[in-house]
């Protein structure tokens, strides 16, 4: 929508298309330097600079030589107001076309982009929901009029709407572990639609609510076409981390294995204790699985992990060939790489864990603030 001043807003969905389609875009981020350095919008053909808002209060003239004319320029701030003000000044200074990000980085953090991964053997489909601003991934398995949600994010209305559009009922929600980087919507969505909520029992020792135990050897069936979801115990990120094999085609790895990295073992304070479990899962348990399984992780760390259409996926065999975290023969070197290459903890991760246990109940706005920033679930880039 164009305003009376010629200013145009860009939605998070529209910005997502710039990233996925690898379109050229110049971003002026007017947040403070520390917030910018912590977390920013990235893309293959996106150039971004940071000039804090307070430096532009007296006008944008000093910044004009850094901002192109005749190319798409997007001004970004935390919520919207500051970027709209700066964008208006750029339009008045003759820059065009200029946009501001509707809802700011908060809206960017919450946008979910549904991507179809593929068909299931006996009917049905697998969908991936890409939370592009935070690097989180959720999944919906659809078959025979039913759906299962895996690693559900807190924006549950998106999943309900999508299920209604597909004409299916959500019968199960599953968390592959007790998440520490984002607030799970699994229990909330299950309560809203009358579904069963599953979580690994070893991760649920302190939860305050009822749940179904996600454990190896217990299949979950979806719809009348009998699409089985088979849990595979895969500790290392947490003590209860459990992967899922869907229809003998897909391996949902949760936070254990990513496309370009591997999961970190320290978010419950157990790095030294769990690094051995992590290695056993990656080097032994996964090795016993079909190498033709398509890996679908719960997170991605960089836009380079986004494939065609935004899909985040890879054959297990290909990851054993390309992912350095799967190719460290020496146990001591593996332990060093994992424990000495850990990034900062996710924002408010202890409070997020307590929320996911049901111990605290923050407001919606408090939940948004807790989740601001990158996911940081992986060991540093391999």
Secondary structure as GFF3:
##gff-version 3
##sequence-region A 1 382
A	DSSP	beta_strand	8	10	.	.	.	ID=ss1
A	DSSP	alpha_helix	12	20	.	.	.	ID=ss2
A	DSSP	beta_strand	25	29	.	.	.	ID=ss3
A	DSSP	alpha_helix	33	38	.	.	.	ID=ss4
A	DSSP	beta_strand	46	50	.	.	.	ID=ss5
A	DSSP	three_ten_helix	53	56	.	.	.	ID=ss6
A	DSSP	three_ten_helix	61	66	.	.	.	ID=ss7
A	DSSP	beta_strand	73	76	.	.	.	ID=ss8
A	DSSP	alpha_helix	81	92	.	.	.	ID=ss9
A	DSSP	beta_strand	98	101	.	.	.	ID=ss10
A	DSSP	alpha_helix	104	110	.	.	.	ID=ss11
A	DSSP	beta_strand	113	119	.	.	.	ID=ss12
A	DSSP	beta_strand	125	131	.	.	.	ID=ss13
A	DSSP	beta_strand	136	143	.	.	.	ID=ss14
A	DSSP	beta_strand	146	150	.	.	.	ID=ss15
A	DSSP	alpha_helix	156	166	.	.	.	ID=ss16
A	DSSP	beta_strand	169	175	.	.	.	ID=ss17
A	DSSP	alpha_helix	186	193	.	.	.	ID=ss18
A	DSSP	beta_strand	196	199	.	.	.	ID=ss19
A	DSSP	three_ten_helix	201	203	.	.	.	ID=ss20
A	DSSP	beta_strand	212	213	.	.	.	ID=ss21
A	DSSP	beta_strand	219	222	.	.	.	ID=ss22
A	DSSP	beta_strand	227	233	.	.	.	ID=ss23
A	DSSP	beta_strand	242	246	.	.	.	ID=ss24
A	DSSP	beta_strand	250	254	.	.	.	ID=ss25
A	DSSP	alpha_helix	271	280	.	.	.	ID=ss26
A	DSSP	pi_helix	281	285	.	.	.	ID=ss27
A	DSSP	three_ten_helix	286	288	.	.	.	ID=ss28
A	DSSP	beta_strand	294	297	.	.	.	ID=ss29
A	DSSP	three_ten_helix	303	305	.	.	.	ID=ss30
A	DSSP	three_ten_helix	308	310	.	.	.	ID=ss31
A	DSSP	beta_strand	314	315	.	.	.	ID=ss32
A	DSSP	alpha_helix	316	322	.	.	.	ID=ss33
A	DSSP	three_ten_helix	324	326	.	.	.	ID=ss34
A	DSSP	alpha_helix	331	340	.	.	.	ID=ss35
A	DSSP	alpha_helix	349	357	.	.	.	ID=ss36
A	DSSP	alpha_helix	364	371	.	.	.	ID=ss37
###
